[in-house]
Amino acid sequence: MTDYSSYFDLVTETLAEIEDWFSGENPGVLPTLLARFSAQFSMITPSGSVLDLEGLEGLFEPLRGMRPELKITLSEFKGLALYEQGAVVSYRELQEWPNAPSNDRRATVVFERDGHGKVVWRHLHETFC
C-alpha cells in the first residue's frame, strides 16, 4: 500500500492555518501559510475563477478574522498519485461558522518538491458539493 500520510498531514496543517486566519485566532499566520505554496501556484476556485499565488494572497488578505468561530472539518482523504517529486491527493472540506450556511467542497491538490526539497502546494482545484 502506498503511504500518502505526510501529504494528508500537509493538508491538515495548512487548513488549520487557514481556519486560524479566517477566524482571527492567529493574525500572524499569513506569511507561514503563504510559504506553503509554490511560486508557480495555481488554483481553480469553486466558482471557476483561476488564481495564482498573488491572487491567493489577495483572496486571503481581506478575510482575516471575518469568520469568527470558523470550524473546518476534513474527511474523505484519498491518494491519487505518488511520484518522486510529489503527489496528488483529494479530500473533502466542510467549513462551518455560527449564523451562516455551511460551505462544503471537494478538493484535489498537486504537491511538488521545490528546488530546496520542500513539499509545496503546486495546484488546487475546488468544487462545491
C-alpha positions as CSV (number, residue, x, y, z in Angstrom):
1,M,0.0,0.0,0.0
2,T,1.3,3.5,-0.9
3,D,1.7,5.9,2.1
4,Y,0.2,9.3,1.5
5,S,0.1,10.2,5.2
6,S,2.7,13.0,5.0
7,Y,0.6,14.7,2.2
8,F,-2.6,14.3,4.2
9,D,-0.8,15.9,7.2
10,L,0.2,18.8,5.0
11,V,-3.4,19.4,4.0
12,T,-4.5,19.2,7.7
13,E,-1.8,21.6,8.8
14,T,-2.5,24.1,6.0
15,L,-6.2,24.1,6.6
16,A,-5.7,24.6,10.3
17,E,-3.7,27.8,9.4
18,I,-6.5,28.9,7.1
19,E,-9.0,28.3,9.8
20,D,-6.9,30.4,12.2
21,W,-6.6,33.2,9.6
22,F,-10.3,33.4,8.7
23,S,-11.4,33.1,12.4
24,G,-8.8,35.7,13.6
25,E,-7.3,33.3,16.0
26,N,-3.7,33.8,14.7
27,P,-3.4,37.1,12.8
28,G,0.3,36.5,12.2
29,V,-0.1,33.2,10.4
30,L,-0.4,34.6,6.8
31,P,3.4,34.6,5.9
32,T,3.7,31.0,7.3
33,L,0.6,29.9,5.4
34,L,1.7,31.5,2.1
35,A,5.1,29.9,2.3
36,R,3.4,26.5,1.9
37,F,2.5,27.4,-1.7
38,S,4.7,27.2,-4.8
39,A,5.7,30.5,-6.5
40,Q,4.1,28.9,-9.6
41,F,0.9,28.0,-7.6
42,S,-2.4,27.9,-9.5
43,M,-5.9,27.4,-8.2
44,I,-9.3,26.8,-9.7
45,T,-11.9,28.1,-7.2
46,P,-15.3,26.5,-6.8
47,S,-16.8,29.4,-8.9
48,G,-14.4,28.7,-11.7
49,S,-12.0,31.6,-11.2
50,V,-8.3,31.0,-11.7
51,L,-5.8,32.3,-9.2
52,D,-2.1,32.4,-8.9
53,L,-0.1,32.9,-5.7
54,E,-0.6,36.7,-5.8
55,G,-4.3,36.1,-6.3
56,L,-4.4,33.7,-3.4
57,E,-2.8,36.2,-1.1
58,G,-5.4,38.8,-2.4
59,L,-8.1,36.4,-1.5
60,F,-6.8,35.7,2.0
61,E,-5.9,39.2,3.0
62,P,-9.4,40.8,3.4
63,L,-10.8,37.6,5.1
64,R,-8.6,37.9,8.2
65,G,-11.0,37.5,11.2
66,M,-14.1,37.7,9.0
67,R,-15.4,34.3,10.1
68,P,-15.1,34.1,13.9
69,E,-15.6,30.6,15.3
70,L,-14.9,29.0,11.9
71,K,-14.5,25.3,12.1
72,I,-13.0,23.4,9.2
73,T,-13.5,19.6,9.1
74,L,-11.6,17.5,6.7
75,S,-12.6,14.0,5.5
76,E,-12.5,11.5,2.6
77,F,-8.8,11.8,2.1
78,K,-7.7,9.8,-1.0
79,G,-4.3,9.4,-2.6
80,L,-4.5,9.6,-6.3
81,A,-0.8,9.6,-7.5
82,L,2.5,9.4,-5.8
83,Y,5.7,10.1,-7.6
84,E,9.3,11.0,-6.8
85,Q,8.7,14.8,-6.8
86,G,5.3,14.9,-5.1
87,A,1.8,13.6,-5.0
88,V,-1.8,14.2,-6.0
89,V,-4.4,13.9,-3.2
90,S,-8.1,14.7,-2.8
91,Y,-10.2,15.5,0.3
92,R,-13.5,16.9,1.4
93,E,-13.6,20.2,3.3
94,L,-16.6,21.4,5.4
95,Q,-16.5,24.9,6.7
96,E,-19.0,25.8,9.4
97,W,-19.5,29.0,11.5
98,P,-22.3,30.4,13.6
99,N,-25.3,32.0,11.9
100,A,-24.1,31.1,8.4
101,P,-24.7,28.3,5.9
102,S,-22.0,25.7,5.8
103,N,-19.6,25.6,2.9
104,D,-18.9,22.0,1.6
105,R,-16.4,21.3,-1.1
106,R,-14.2,18.6,-2.6
107,A,-10.6,19.5,-3.5
108,T,-7.8,18.0,-5.4
109,V,-4.3,19.2,-4.7
110,V,-1.0,18.6,-6.6
111,F,2.1,18.7,-4.3
112,E,5.6,19.1,-5.6
113,R,9.1,19.4,-4.1
114,D,10.6,22.8,-4.7
115,G,14.3,23.4,-5.6
116,H,15.2,23.1,-1.9
117,G,13.3,19.8,-1.4
118,K,10.4,21.3,0.5
119,V,7.0,20.0,-0.4
120,V,4.7,22.8,-1.5
121,W,1.2,23.2,-2.9
122,R,1.5,23.5,-6.7
123,H,-2.1,23.4,-7.8
124,L,-5.5,23.2,-6.1
125,H,-8.9,22.6,-7.7
126,E,-12.0,23.0,-5.6
127,T,-15.7,22.1,-6.4
128,F,-18.7,22.9,-4.2
129,C,-20.7,19.9,-3.1
